[in-house]
Amino acid sequence: MKNIPKRGPTLSHVDKAGKVRMVDVGGKAETEREAVAVGRIVVSADALREIRAGRVKKGDPLQAARLAGILAAKRTSDLIPLCHPLPISHVAVDFTPQPDGYLIEARVRTTARTGVEMEALTAVSVAALTIYDMLKAIDKEMVIGEIYVTEKRGGKSGEYLRSRP
């Protein structure tokens, strides 16, 4: 008898012939869904001083980034080719000051047939990029990174809580 290697999980966005496809979620139940993603932006001490003193010439980078993140979550399907357009019911983008920058958190909710992880990740990413754009004249060495999903609720797979940072 031959040893047949076990196949791992299949990719939902690729058919058996290897062609990219949009997943058909038509048969799935609509459920309440929520996802939380976080990311970081590291900025210089000079840039932090300017933000916290309200002296950034372009305006408040955190408020602009909050708005950009919310808008990005709502437009995720326009940016990520295989994402479904979803009726977003809530988006919150928050910033926690860190000694070297900010922790960015996005929480997205919907009632739909598929989750909102991509919307939360997109919100964090675009919020970080907006901060970068508004501060690039002050700090050209900013670092954006550590973007990941921390929580997910709803749907067939239920609840996910990230166990490690």
Secondary structure in CASP SS format (residue, H / E / C, confidence):
PFRMAT SS
TARGET T0000
AUTHOR 0000-0000-0000
METHOD secondary structure of the structure
MODEL  1
M C 1.00
K C 1.00
N C 1.00
I C 1.00
P C 1.00
K C 1.00
R C 1.00
G C 1.00
P C 1.00
T C 1.00
L C 1.00
S C 1.00
H C 1.00
V E 1.00
D C 1.00
K C 1.00
A C 1.00
G C 1.00
K C 1.00
V E 1.00
R C 1.00
M C 1.00
V C 1.00
D C 1.00
V C 1.00
G C 1.00
G C 1.00
K C 1.00
A C 1.00
E C 1.00
T E 1.00
E E 1.00
R E 1.00
E E 1.00
A E 1.00
V E 1.00
A E 1.00
V E 1.00
G E 1.00
R E 1.00
I E 1.00
V E 1.00
V C 1.00
S C 1.00
A H 1.00
D H 1.00
A H 1.00
L H 1.00
R H 1.00
E H 1.00
I H 1.00
R H 1.00
A H 1.00
G C 1.00
R C 1.00
V C 1.00
K C 1.00
K C 1.00
G C 1.00
D C 1.00
P H 1.00
L H 1.00
Q H 1.00
A H 1.00
A H 1.00
R H 1.00
L H 1.00
A H 1.00
G H 1.00
I H 1.00
L H 1.00
A H 1.00
A H 1.00
K H 1.00
R C 1.00
T H 1.00
S H 1.00
D H 1.00
L H 1.00
I C 1.00
P C 1.00
L C 1.00
C C 1.00
H C 1.00
P C 1.00
L C 1.00
P C 1.00
I E 1.00
S E 1.00
H E 1.00
V E 1.00
A E 1.00
V E 1.00
D E 1.00
F E 1.00
T E 1.00
P E 1.00
Q E 1.00
P C 1.00
D C 1.00
G E 1.00
Y E 1.00
L E 1.00
I E 1.00
E E 1.00
A E 1.00
R E 1.00
V E 1.00
R E 1.00
T E 1.00
T E 1.00
A E 1.00
R C 1.00
T C 1.00
G C 1.00
V C 1.00
E H 1.00
M H 1.00
E H 1.00
A H 1.00
L H 1.00
T H 1.00
A H 1.00
V H 1.00
S H 1.00
V H 1.00
A H 1.00
A H 1.00
L H 1.00
T H 1.00
I H 1.00
Y H 1.00
D H 1.00
M H 1.00
L H 1.00
K C 1.00
A C 1.00
I C 1.00
D C 1.00
K C 1.00
E C 1.00
M C 1.00
V E 1.00
I E 1.00
G E 1.00
E E 1.00
I E 1.00
Y E 1.00
V E 1.00
T E 1.00
E E 1.00
K E 1.00
R E 1.00
G C 1.00
G C 1.00
K C 1.00
S C 1.00
G C 1.00
E C 1.00
Y E 1.00
L E 1.00
R C 1.00
S C 1.00
R C 1.00
P C 1.00
END
